[in-house]
Amino acid sequence: MKEIIAAVHDVAGFNHEQHTFSVPSLSLKLGHTLKKCAIILKAQALETGDKDKESLAVNFKQLCECTWEVQVSTHALRTLGNAKRNNPMVLPTNADVVRITQYLNDFGAKQLRLLCDNDSFDKDAWNLLSEVTLCQLIIFNRRRQGEVSKMKVDDFMKKHKAKPDGMCLLSKVEQGLCQMLEVVEIVGKRGRTVPVLLTPEMTEKMTVLLEKREHAGVVADNDYMFARSNYQSLGYIRGSDCLRKHASLAGAANPQCLRSTKLRKHIATASQMLSLTEQQMELLASFMGHDLRVHRQYYQVPDTVLRVAKLSKLFIALEKGTLPSQEGKTLDDLSIDDVDSDDADQSSECDDDADVASPETQHQSSNPTNKWNKKNSIPVQPQASGREHGAAVTAPKGKKRPWTEDEIEAVHSLKPILLFRLPGKADIEKVQREHPLLQERTWRNIKDYLRNNRSKITKM
């Protein structure tokens, strides 16, 4: 066993100082393969009645189970975990998806014309059309590349449209899609039956591919829809190779992201922008060829994104002390716009003051009472000696001027912005210019009013 472990360490690139593998997956696969070999050897020994061989196989398997985990598996799994940590998943962008889709449509139509319009057969055009059509099926259906690559001719011949049962429950657009798109059922992962949707253009291209198979040199015994046309092959072209080739030719910004697995994660992530019900989520997961648990755990937005985008709002609200004012809200509804806007507005205000600094304002900036009170994390306002830049004279400290009906009505013009976020300094000053009666209040005074009455204003 020591010799076998040493050989695995050598092949998988084991670093004895750091206890890591350069190819950790290889060491794990070799361990599984060795155990399978022991099981096969035991089966052969049982058939022939060879007790010595059976004992040898059993002992080897037990030895693997005892030592393999400590010597190989632990280090390999730790190496894989470290590689995934701090390595964010980069998904395809919408622009790249649109770009490759347009490229495949145009390039596929060109190859189709070469096959249909010319009297002589062009084998290169047939091969390219097969590659393009395979890419289109993978991208449109977000299907695993291996599943679509292994589609059989019999599967395509059994294509059908959605049955009219229950059509009255569908909208007119949905009914039109059912009449336009065809469905091919193929074998998916773990023997599942998964559907592949075909547009009329895809069906036309696949029909031409079938009609020209013999001219392309595909052998009669090859049952695959996307068959190889060289060397009397009985195999199929690989979707991963086709995606890699045409993603580069399409001129995508990040062609390495246009792979079947990342495209599947892309649709799962994009679907989170919709308010899908549990039943609709199950429908999407079933179409993708897995259950809802796998869909949520492996295909939706990565945990890092959720932690940053969702939970960080909770922690910032706790740090700023604004959480009690947002009682009853979900993580999606939790708002920290006031925190971000205040920081941005403070920076903007400082920049504006710096541009028009006068001796008087320079004197005020040197006043220690105009600096942040670090203990309480709030600004201590200096004594007002005159009008600040872009702000009106404030009321004396301790006295609050009530809001008039005209002022409240003017403030309600900010409701479209208030539905999504708190308005910033620029938004409020724009409204002040449109409604002169608001110029008697500072933009911060107006923002405080909007923050305190946001829910009431948005419901009106």
C-alpha positions as CSV (number, residue, x, y, z in Angstrom):
1,M,0.0,0.0,0.0
2,K,2.9,2.4,0.7
3,E,4.1,2.0,-2.9
4,I,0.6,2.7,-4.2
5,I,0.2,5.8,-2.1
6,A,3.6,7.1,-3.1
7,A,2.7,6.5,-6.8
8,V,-0.5,8.5,-6.3
9,H,1.3,11.3,-4.6
10,D,3.8,11.4,-7.5
11,V,1.1,11.4,-10.2
12,A,-1.2,14.0,-8.5
13,G,1.7,16.3,-7.6
14,F,1.7,16.1,-3.8
15,N,3.6,18.8,-1.9
16,H,5.0,17.1,1.3
17,E,5.7,20.5,2.9
18,Q,2.3,22.1,2.4
19,H,0.4,18.8,2.2
20,T,-1.5,19.9,-0.9
21,F,-2.1,18.3,-4.4
22,S,-1.6,20.1,-7.7
23,V,-4.3,17.9,-9.1
24,P,-6.5,16.9,-6.1
25,S,-9.4,15.5,-8.2
26,L,-7.0,12.9,-9.8
27,S,-6.0,11.5,-6.4
28,L,-9.7,11.1,-5.4
29,K,-10.6,9.4,-8.7
30,L,-7.7,7.0,-8.3
31,G,-8.9,6.0,-4.9
32,H,-12.4,5.2,-6.2
33,T,-10.9,3.3,-9.1
34,L,-8.7,1.1,-6.8
35,K,-11.6,0.2,-4.7
36,K,-13.6,-0.8,-7.8
37,C,-10.7,-3.0,-8.9
38,A,-10.7,-4.7,-5.5
39,I,-14.5,-5.4,-5.9
40,I,-14.0,-6.8,-9.4
41,L,-11.2,-9.0,-8.2
42,K,-13.3,-10.3,-5.4
43,A,-16.2,-11.1,-7.8
44,Q,-13.8,-13.0,-10.0
45,A,-12.5,-15.0,-7.0
46,L,-16.0,-15.9,-5.9
47,E,-16.8,-17.2,-9.4
48,T,-13.7,-19.4,-9.6
49,G,-13.8,-20.4,-5.9
50,D,-10.3,-19.0,-5.3
51,K,-10.2,-18.3,-1.6
52,D,-6.7,-16.8,-1.7
53,K,-7.6,-14.2,-4.3
54,E,-10.8,-13.4,-2.5
55,S,-9.0,-12.9,0.8
56,L,-6.4,-10.7,-1.0
57,A,-9.1,-8.5,-2.5
58,V,-11.0,-8.1,0.8
59,N,-7.8,-7.3,2.7
60,F,-6.7,-4.7,0.0
61,K,-10.1,-3.0,0.1
62,Q,-10.1,-2.8,3.9
63,L,-6.5,-1.5,3.8
64,C,-7.6,1.2,1.4
65,E,-10.5,2.2,3.7
66,C,-8.2,2.5,6.7
67,T,-5.2,4.4,5.2
68,W,-6.5,6.2,2.1
69,E,-8.5,8.8,4.0
70,V,-5.6,9.9,6.1
71,Q,-2.9,9.7,3.4
72,V,-4.8,11.0,0.4
73,S,-8.4,12.0,0.7
74,T,-8.0,14.5,3.6
75,H,-5.3,16.5,1.8
76,A,-7.1,16.3,-1.6
77,L,-10.4,17.6,-0.1
78,R,-8.6,20.4,1.8
79,T,-6.8,21.5,-1.4
80,L,-10.2,21.6,-3.3
81,G,-11.8,23.6,-0.5
82,N,-8.9,26.1,-0.4
83,A,-9.1,26.5,-4.2
84,K,-12.8,27.3,-4.1
85,R,-12.4,29.8,-1.2
86,N,-12.0,33.4,-2.2
87,N,-12.6,32.4,-5.8
88,P,-15.9,34.0,-6.9
89,M,-17.9,32.5,-9.7
90,V,-17.9,34.6,-12.8
91,L,-21.2,34.1,-14.8
92,P,-21.9,35.1,-18.4
93,T,-23.1,38.6,-19.0
94,N,-26.3,39.4,-20.8
95,A,-24.3,41.2,-23.5
96,D,-22.2,38.1,-24.2
97,V,-25.3,35.8,-24.3
98,V,-27.0,38.2,-26.8
99,R,-23.8,38.4,-28.9
100,I,-23.2,34.7,-29.3
101,T,-27.0,34.1,-29.9
102,Q,-26.9,36.6,-32.8
103,Y,-23.7,35.2,-34.1
104,L,-25.1,31.6,-34.1
105,N,-28.3,32.8,-35.8
106,D,-26.4,34.6,-38.6
107,F,-23.7,32.0,-39.1
108,G,-26.1,29.1,-39.0
109,A,-28.4,30.8,-41.6
110,K,-25.3,31.2,-43.9
111,Q,-24.4,27.5,-43.7
112,L,-28.0,26.5,-44.2
113,R,-28.1,28.5,-47.5
114,L,-24.8,26.9,-48.6
115,L,-26.4,23.5,-48.2
116,C,-29.8,24.2,-49.7
117,D,-29.0,26.6,-52.5
118,N,-25.8,25.0,-54.0
119,D,-26.1,22.0,-56.4
120,S,-22.8,20.5,-55.0
121,F,-22.6,19.3,-51.5
122,D,-20.4,21.2,-49.1
123,K,-19.2,18.9,-46.3
124,D,-17.6,21.8,-44.3
125,A,-20.9,23.6,-44.3
126,W,-22.7,20.5,-43.0
127,N,-20.2,20.1,-40.1
128,L,-20.4,23.8,-39.2
129,L,-24.2,23.7,-39.3
130,S,-24.1,20.7,-37.0
131,E,-21.8,22.5,-34.5
132,V,-23.9,25.7,-34.6
133,T,-27.2,23.9,-34.1
134,L,-25.8,22.0,-31.2
135,C,-24.6,25.3,-29.6
136,Q,-28.0,26.8,-30.1
137,L,-29.8,23.9,-28.4
138,I,-27.5,24.1,-25.4
139,I,-27.8,27.9,-25.0
140,F,-31.5,28.2,-25.6
141,N,-32.4,25.3,-23.3
142,R,-29.6,25.9,-20.8
143,R,-29.1,22.1,-21.0
144,R,-26.0,20.1,-20.0
145,Q,-23.8,19.8,-23.1
146,G,-23.4,16.1,-22.7
147,E,-27.1,15.5,-22.7
148,V,-27.8,17.4,-26.0
149,S,-24.6,16.0,-27.6
150,K,-26.0,12.4,-27.1
151,M,-29.4,13.1,-28.6
152,K,-30.4,10.2,-30.8
153,V,-32.0,10.5,-34.3
154,D,-35.0,8.5,-32.9
155,D,-35.4,11.1,-30.2
156,F,-35.6,13.9,-32.8
157,M,-38.1,11.9,-34.9
158,K,-40.4,11.6,-31.9
159,K,-40.6,15.4,-31.4
160,H,-44.0,16.7,-30.6
161,K,-45.9,19.8,-29.7
162,A,-47.6,20.5,-26.3
163,K,-50.9,18.8,-26.0
164,P,-54.0,21.1,-26.1
165,D,-55.2,19.9,-22.7
166,G,-55.7,22.8,-20.3
167,M,-55.0,25.4,-23.0
168,C,-57.8,27.6,-21.7
169,L,-55.7,28.2,-18.6
170,L,-52.9,29.8,-20.7
171,S,-52.6,33.3,-22.0
172,K,-52.8,33.9,-25.8
173,V,-49.0,34.4,-25.9
174,E,-48.4,31.1,-24.0
175,Q,-50.9,29.3,-26.3
176,G,-49.0,30.7,-29.3
177,L,-45.7,29.4,-27.9
178,C,-47.1,25.9,-27.4
179,Q,-48.2,25.9,-31.0
180,M,-44.8,27.2,-32.3
181,L,-42.2,25.3,-30.2
182,E,-41.7,21.5,-30.4
183,V,-40.4,19.3,-27.6
184,V,-37.8,16.5,-27.8
185,E,-37.4,14.3,-24.8
186,I,-33.8,13.0,-24.2
187,V,-32.0,11.1,-21.4
188,G,-30.6,13.4,-18.8
189,K,-28.4,12.9,-15.7
190,R,-29.1,9.8,-13.6
191,G,-31.5,8.5,-16.3
192,R,-34.0,11.3,-16.0
193,T,-36.1,12.2,-19.0
194,V,-35.5,15.9,-19.7
195,P,-37.2,18.0,-22.4
196,V,-35.4,20.1,-25.1
197,L,-37.4,22.9,-26.8
198,L,-37.0,23.4,-30.5
199,T,-37.8,26.7,-32.3
200,P,-38.9,26.4,-36.0
201,E,-35.4,27.6,-37.1
202,M,-33.7,24.8,-35.1
203,T,-36.1,22.2,-36.4
204,E,-35.4,23.3,-40.0
205,K,-31.6,23.0,-39.5
206,M,-31.9,19.6,-37.9
207,T,-34.1,18.4,-40.7
208,V,-31.5,19.5,-43.3
209,L,-28.8,17.8,-41.2
210,L,-30.7,14.5,-41.3
211,E,-31.4,14.8,-45.1
212,K,-27.7,15.4,-45.9
213,R,-26.2,12.8,-43.4
214,E,-25.3,10.3,-46.1
215,H,-23.6,12.9,-48.3
216,A,-21.5,14.0,-45.3
217,G,-20.2,10.5,-44.8
218,V,-22.0,9.6,-41.6
219,V,-22.1,5.8,-41.3
220,A,-25.6,4.2,-41.2
221,D,-25.0,2.6,-37.8
222,N,-24.4,6.0,-36.1
223,D,-27.5,6.7,-34.1
224,Y,-26.5,10.1,-32.8
225,M,-28.2,13.3,-34.1
226,F,-25.0,15.3,-34.0
227,A,-22.8,12.5,-35.4
228,R,-19.2,12.7,-36.4
229,S,-18.6,12.5,-40.2
230,N,-15.0,11.4,-40.2
231,Y,-13.2,8.0,-40.0
232,Q,-16.4,5.9,-40.1
233,S,-17.0,7.1,-36.5
234,L,-19.9,5.9,-34.4
235,G,-19.5,8.8,-32.0
236,Y,-20.9,12.3,-31.6
237,I,-19.4,15.8,-31.6
238,R,-18.9,17.3,-28.1
239,G,-20.9,20.3,-27.2
240,S,-18.2,21.6,-24.9
241,D,-15.8,21.8,-27.9
242,C,-18.4,23.6,-30.0
243,L,-19.2,26.1,-27.4
244,R,-15.5,26.9,-26.8
245,K,-14.9,27.4,-30.5
246,H,-17.8,29.5,-31.4
247,A,-17.7,31.6,-28.2
248,S,-14.3,32.9,-29.3
249,L,-15.5,33.4,-32.9
250,A,-18.5,35.4,-31.7
251,G,-16.3,38.0,-30.2
252,A,-17.6,37.7,-26.7
253,A,-15.9,39.8,-24.0
254,N,-15.6,36.8,-21.7
255,P,-15.8,33.7,-23.9
256,Q,-14.5,31.4,-21.1
257,C,-17.8,32.1,-19.3
258,L,-20.0,30.8,-22.1
259,R,-20.0,27.1,-21.0
260,S,-23.0,24.9,-20.3
261,T,-22.5,24.8,-16.5
262,K,-22.2,28.6,-16.2
263,L,-25.1,29.2,-18.6
264,R,-27.2,27.0,-16.3
265,K,-26.1,29.0,-13.3
266,H,-26.9,32.2,-15.3
267,I,-30.5,31.3,-15.9
268,A,-31.0,30.2,-12.2
269,T,-29.5,33.5,-11.1
270,A,-31.5,35.5,-13.6
271,S,-34.7,33.8,-12.4
272,Q,-34.2,35.2,-8.9
273,M,-35.1,38.7,-10.2
274,L,-38.6,37.3,-10.8
275,S,-41.1,36.6,-8.0
276,L,-41.4,32.9,-8.8
277,T,-43.7,30.8,-6.6
278,E,-42.6,27.6,-5.1
279,Q,-44.4,25.7,-7.9
280,Q,-42.8,27.7,-10.6
281,M,-39.4,27.2,-9.0
282,E,-40.0,23.4,-9.0
283,L,-41.1,23.6,-12.7
284,L,-37.8,25.4,-13.6
285,A,-35.7,23.0,-11.6
286,S,-37.4,20.0,-13.2
287,F,-36.8,21.4,-16.7
288,M,-33.1,21.9,-15.8
289,G,-32.9,18.2,-14.8
290,H,-32.5,18.4,-11.0
291,D,-34.6,18.9,-7.9
292,L,-35.3,22.1,-6.1
293,R,-32.7,21.6,-3.4
294,V,-29.9,21.2,-5.9
295,H,-31.3,24.2,-7.8
296,R,-31.0,26.4,-4.8
297,Q,-27.8,25.1,-3.4
298,Y,-25.6,24.9,-6.6
299,Y,-27.2,27.0,-9.4
300,Q,-28.6,30.2,-7.8
301,V,-26.6,33.3,-6.7
302,P,-23.5,32.1,-4.9
303,D,-23.4,32.4,-1.1
304,T,-20.8,35.2,-1.3
305,V,-23.1,37.4,-3.3
306,L,-26.0,36.7,-0.9
307,R,-23.9,37.5,2.1
308,V,-22.7,40.8,0.6
309,A,-26.0,41.9,-1.0
310,K,-28.4,40.8,1.7
311,L,-26.9,40.2,5.1
312,S,-24.5,43.2,4.9
313,K,-27.6,45.5,4.9
314,L,-28.7,43.9,8.2
315,F,-25.2,44.5,9.8
316,I,-24.9,48.1,8.5
317,A,-28.4,48.9,9.9
318,L,-27.4,47.4,13.3
319,E,-24.2,49.4,13.2
320,K,-26.0,52.7,12.4
321,G,-28.8,52.0,14.8
322,T,-31.5,52.3,12.2
323,L,-32.9,48.8,12.5
324,P,-35.7,49.6,15.0
325,S,-37.2,52.0,12.5
326,Q,-37.5,49.2,9.9
327,E,-39.5,46.8,12.0
328,G,-41.4,44.2,10.0
329,K,-39.3,44.4,6.9
330,T,-37.7,41.4,5.1
331,L,-34.1,41.4,4.0
332,D,-35.2,42.4,0.5
333,D,-37.1,45.4,1.8
334,L,-34.4,46.5,4.3
335,S,-33.2,49.9,3.3
336,I,-29.8,51.5,3.9
337,D,-30.0,54.1,1.2
338,D,-29.9,56.8,3.8
339,V,-26.5,55.5,5.0
340,D,-25.0,55.4,1.5
341,S,-26.6,58.7,0.4
342,D,-25.4,60.5,3.5
343,D,-21.8,59.4,2.8
344,A,-22.1,60.5,-0.8
345,D,-23.8,63.7,0.0
346,Q,-21.3,64.6,2.7
347,S,-18.5,64.1,0.2
348,S,-20.3,66.1,-2.4
349,E,-21.0,68.9,0.1
350,C,-17.4,69.0,1.1
351,D,-16.3,69.2,-2.5
352,D,-18.7,72.0,-3.3
353,D,-17.5,74.0,-0.2
354,A,-13.9,73.5,-1.2
355,D,-14.5,74.9,-4.7
356,V,-15.9,78.2,-3.4
357,A,-13.9,78.5,-0.2
358,S,-13.7,82.1,1.2
359,P,-11.7,83.4,4.1
360,E,-14.8,83.2,6.2
361,T,-15.5,79.5,5.3
362,Q,-11.8,78.7,5.8
363,H,-12.0,80.2,9.2
364,Q,-15.0,78.0,10.0
365,S,-13.3,74.9,8.7
366,S,-10.4,75.5,11.1
367,N,-12.9,75.7,14.0
368,P,-12.6,72.4,16.0
369,T,-16.4,72.4,16.6
370,N,-16.9,71.8,12.9
371,K,-15.2,68.4,13.0
372,W,-16.7,64.9,13.6
373,N,-17.4,63.8,17.1
374,K,-15.7,60.4,16.9
375,K,-17.1,59.1,20.1
376,N,-20.7,59.5,19.0
377,S,-20.1,59.3,15.2
378,I,-22.2,62.4,14.6
379,P,-21.2,65.8,13.2
380,V,-21.3,68.6,15.7
381,Q,-22.8,71.7,14.0
382,P,-20.9,75.0,14.5
383,Q,-22.7,78.2,15.4
384,A,-24.1,79.7,12.2
385,S,-22.5,83.0,11.3
386,G,-24.2,83.4,7.9
387,R,-25.6,81.5,5.0
388,E,-23.7,78.4,3.9
389,H,-23.1,77.6,0.3
390,G,-26.4,76.3,-1.3
391,A,-28.3,76.2,2.1
392,A,-30.8,78.5,3.8
393,V,-30.5,79.9,7.3
394,T,-31.7,77.3,9.8
395,A,-34.1,77.9,12.7
396,P,-32.6,78.4,16.2
397,K,-31.6,75.3,18.0
398,G,-34.4,73.6,19.9
399,K,-37.2,75.1,17.9
400,K,-38.9,73.1,15.2
401,R,-41.0,74.7,12.5
402,P,-44.0,72.6,11.5
403,W,-44.5,71.6,7.9
404,T,-47.3,73.4,6.1
405,E,-49.6,71.7,3.7
406,D,-48.0,73.5,0.7
407,E,-44.6,72.2,1.7
408,I,-45.8,68.7,2.2
409,E,-47.5,68.7,-1.3
410,A,-44.3,70.0,-2.8
411,V,-42.2,67.3,-1.1
412,H,-44.6,64.6,-2.5
413,S,-43.1,65.4,-6.0
414,L,-40.2,63.2,-4.9
415,K,-42.5,60.1,-4.5
416,P,-41.3,58.4,-7.7
417,I,-37.7,58.4,-6.3
418,L,-38.9,57.5,-2.8
419,L,-40.4,54.3,-4.0
420,F,-36.9,52.9,-4.6
421,R,-34.6,54.9,-2.4
422,L,-34.1,58.1,-0.4
423,P,-33.4,61.1,-2.6
424,G,-29.9,62.5,-2.6
425,K,-28.8,66.1,-2.3
426,A,-29.0,66.8,-6.0
427,D,-32.6,65.4,-6.2
428,I,-33.7,67.6,-3.3
429,E,-32.1,70.8,-4.5
430,K,-33.7,70.3,-7.9
431,V,-37.2,70.2,-6.2
432,Q,-36.2,73.2,-4.1
433,R,-35.5,75.2,-7.3
434,E,-38.9,74.1,-8.7
435,H,-40.8,74.9,-5.5
436,P,-39.3,78.2,-4.0
437,L,-41.3,77.7,-0.7
438,L,-38.9,74.8,0.1
439,Q,-35.9,77.0,-0.1
440,E,-36.5,78.1,3.5
441,R,-35.5,74.6,4.6
442,T,-32.2,72.8,4.2
443,W,-31.9,69.8,2.0
444,R,-31.0,67.7,5.1
445,N,-34.1,68.9,6.8
446,I,-36.2,67.7,3.8
447,K,-34.4,64.4,3.7
448,D,-35.1,63.8,7.4
449,Y,-38.7,64.4,6.8
450,L,-38.8,62.0,3.9
451,R,-37.0,59.3,5.9
452,N,-39.4,59.6,8.8
453,N,-42.5,59.7,6.6
454,R,-41.4,57.4,3.8
455,S,-43.9,54.6,4.3
456,K,-46.9,57.1,4.6
457,I,-45.9,59.0,1.4
458,T,-45.4,55.9,-0.7
459,K,-48.8,54.5,0.3
460,M,-50.6,57.6,-0.8
